[in-house]
Structures are given as structure tokens and as C-alpha cells.
Amino acid sequence: MSPRILIIEDEPAIADTLRYALRTEGFAPEWHATGRAGLAALGGPGEPVALVLLDVGLPDTNGFDLCRTIRARSPVPVLFLTARGGEIDRVLGLELGGDDYVTKPFSPREVTARVKAILRRGTQPATCNVIRYKPEGSDFAMDEERHEAHFCGQPLELTRYEYRLLLALLARPGRVFSRDELMTAAWDDPGSSLDRTVDAHIKTLRAKLRAVAPDANPIQTHRGIGYALKPGRSGRPA
Ligand code: CA
């Protein structure tokens, strides 16, 4: 099945070019000229949408607001289509949750290359078993079925306990977990371990995250209590 791509763009000539280029590359593109129609298609029946190409200047809304709405409903990747200048600053400067952007005029090849790159990063249409969470400056994706964890698009090689600790933290982002709670969540035999065992595994987990994104530091220490994930956006799809 070809990956379904929504093009939300009000200029027919641009939409046609994109449709042709995407179809040639084996995608199933679908054009919507307004934000309202695009949003309806995203939540409508049919194959899950693999990616949204989103024009910033739309007749009924703007791409920034629409991206926020999309984000509140779905973890689908969003590639912005922007004019040069101020629009790019806004795409980069706001916490919109867009995955990338291209500036107009663009070559169709540039767009299809970006689309492929985003889909390769592991942001394929999320199934119910994928947890997405984006603390500021970073991005977690955990596939419970495959037992895989990605951080900022990079696969993580985690031990069993590191994986379970991360899963426990991701289950309730922002909530502070005590060491006891984490141990109960992650260990088969929690009574046999010490608080500092949790600390030791958090330390190695943090080192692995730091190797991917040195400044993100998504796991926060709450002195005297335990650990929590930094605030961000979650995305367990409905
Ligand atoms: Ca436009």
C-alpha cells in the first residue's frame, strides 16, 4: 500500500506539481485546498495518513494554527511549505511541532527527498502501540510491540531496565515518580533492589540520551522525590 500523503495547499499549480512528483515516487498523494478539508481528511476514514504537506498561507486558516490543531489530534509528521522570509522564522521559532520545512519556490525533487527522509526517521504512521512524546528540544518514539525506542529519530540500544524505566516515565509525562514507583514499574522483583539501583539505571539511560542530543536532558531529577520527564507534547494516537 502506498503511503498516503495529504497536501494542504490552496494553489492548484503547486498542488499539481507535488501530486505528480509524489505519485512518481510511489506515494498516494491527496490534495485539499483548505485547512478545513485537510483536517477532515486527516480524521476521516481510510488509510492512516503518513505525512502532511502543509502550506502556511491558506484561505481559511494559517498553517501554524492548523499544525497546532493537527498536533493535538495526531502525531503524523508535518512538512511545512513556506514562502521565504518571516514565515520561515515563525516555523523555526515557534513550538509548532512541524518536522521540517521547504521554502517556495521549491523543486519537486527537494520535497520528495524531504518526505522520504522524514518517513525514514521512523515517524511512519503511528499505530496504537507507538508512544510519541516531545519534551522541549527532543522527541521520543517507543514501539511497545517491537520493543524499540527512538530518541530524536535515532534508535536507542537500551537494557531491559532502561527500557522499562523510560516506558514508565513516558506513560505519565511530567508526573514525578518516586524511586519506589519506578522500581515497581520496571523490576520483576522490586523488593530485592535498592533505591540507588534506579539511580544507576537512570544514569546510564541519561548517558545514552546525551549521546544522541547533548543538550536535551529530558529526564529531570526532583530532589528527595525521584524523576520526571520534562514537559512537552504527547502523541498516543486515538
Ligand atoms: Ca498558499
Boltz pocket constraint, residues with backbone or C-beta under 6 A from the ligand:
constraints:
  - pocket:
      binder: B
      contacts: [[A, 9], [A, 10], [A, 11], [A, 55], [A, 56], [A, 57], [A, 58]]
      max_distance: 6.0
